[in-house]
């Protein structure tokens, strides 16, 4: 974005670059200053469904409101949960992506990436990923998408399980004969 690069330039250079750019930065000043233009997508924590519990949508709303307010207590209150339950949710098994999105919003430096297990890949395929959307610094909604990268990663792992001498991609002998006979 031209506006990000021109922050350290002198005034005449800034005016020249601003005149060359045809579109202004669509993000609000608050979002530009916080450097949160895009909340990372995450897979919700796998939990048993409960009426008043942390559903996947409620988790996504919490992350979106956390980006808006930058306060765990306020975000939890706005989704109808307590601050303590939010921290308990963060500490549960399978909450690595939820915690990574939380840390990215609050500016916590990234730690090492968690190990991706087959169980976590199946969970990502089953639930998909949620991406909260900010407009003008305000949380406006969430987009749910299937996690195709998890599906491709799982297929890659399954391909590596095939022994090197074997090719499981061959067609059965009867299939070839039927195909030729019908042509």
N, C-alpha and C positions, 0 to 999 in steps of 0.2 A: 504494500500500500504506500502511495507517495507521502501520505501525511505522517506515517511512522518514521520514514527515512529522513524527513525534513526537520525533525524536532531539534537537531543539533546544528542546523545550518544558520548562516547569518540571514538577516531580514531580506536583502535583495535576492539572494538565491532562493529563499523560500517563496517569494512572490513569483519568481520565474517558474518554479516547478508547479506552484499552485495554478498558475495560468495555463500551463501545459496540460494538466490533468482535467479531463472533461467532466468527470463525475466526482462529487465529494464523497468522503467516507460515509457510508450509510449508518455506521454504528453511532450510538450516542456518546457524548463526551465522557459520561461516567464509565461506560464500558471501555472506551479507549484508554482512559486513565488507569483503570484496573487491569487492563490487558487480558480481559476475559471476553473474547469475542465469540468463542465457541466452547461449549461445555462438552467434554469428552463423552462419547457413548459408553454405556456400561451394561452389563448383564445383571439383573436384580439378584439379590440374595435369595436362594431357594428356601422357601418357608412353607409350612402347612397353611392352607387358606383359613383365615379367621375373619369374622365380621369386622372387628375393630383392630385388626393387626396391620402389619407392614405389607400391604399388597405391592406387586410390582409397580403399579401406577402411583401409589402413595410414595414409594421409594424414589421414583423419578420426579415427582412433585417436590419432594424434600430437597433433592439435589438442585432442581431449578430455583427453588426459593432460597436455598443456601447461597447460590450464585447471586441472587438479587440482594439479599440482606447481609450476607457475609457474617451471619451470626447463627450458630447452631441452635440456640434456644428459641430464637424467633422463628426460624424455619420449621423446627419441630412443632411449635405451637400452632403455626399456620396450617399444618397438615393434620392437626388434631392428635399429636403424639407428644410424649415428653422427651426432654433432652437426654435423660438417662436411657430411655429405650432406644434412642438413636445411636448412642454409643454402644449399647449392647448389640444392636444389629450390626454395627461396624465390626465388632469382635467375633461374630459368628463364622463358622466354617463356610466357605464359598463366597465370602464378602470381599474378596480381593479387588475386584473391579469397582465395586461400590466405594470402597475405601480409597482407591486410586482416583476416582472422579472427585471425591470429597477433598482429597489432598491437592489435586490440581486446581480446584476452585479457590482454596484457601492459601495457595502458594507454597505449600510444603514441598521441599525438594524431593524428587523421586527417589525411592529406594530401588533395590533391584527388583526385576520383574518376577512375579510368582511363577512357579513351575506349572505348566499346563498339563493337566492329567486328562485321561480319557473321560473321566467322570465330569470334569469341568467343561470339556468340549461338548459332551452330550447335553449338559445343562444349557450351554449357550445356544445350541441348535434348537432345543425344545422351547426356550423362553424368548429367544431373539435378543436384540439390544434396544435400549431405550436412550434417546437423546433429548434432553430438555432444551427448549428454545427460548432465547432471550431476545426481546425487541426493545430498543431504547432503554436497556438496563433493567427491564422488567420481565419476569417469567410469564410467558404467554401460553405454553403448552408443551407437549411431549410428542415426539415421533417414535413409533415402534417399528423396527425393521427386522426382518429375518437376518440372522448372523451367518452370511454366506462364507465368510472367511473361516469360521469354525468348521463348517461342513467340508470345505476344501482341505483344511488341516487334518481332519479326521480321515478323509479319503487318502491323503498322502501317507498317513501312518498305516492305514490298511494296505496300501500298495507296498510299503516297506516290509510288511509281514510275509509276503510271498517269497518262498525260497528262491535263490538266484537261478537254479536250474529249471524251475517250473514256470510255465506260462499259463495262468488261469484264464487268459483271454481267448483261448481257442474255442471255436464252435464245436458242438458235438457232431460226430460223423453223420448221423441221420439228418441233421439240420441241413448240411450241405447238399445231400442227395435230394431232399425235398425241394430245396431252393432251385437246383438245376432242373429238376423235372417240371417245375411250374413255369419256367421261362420259355 
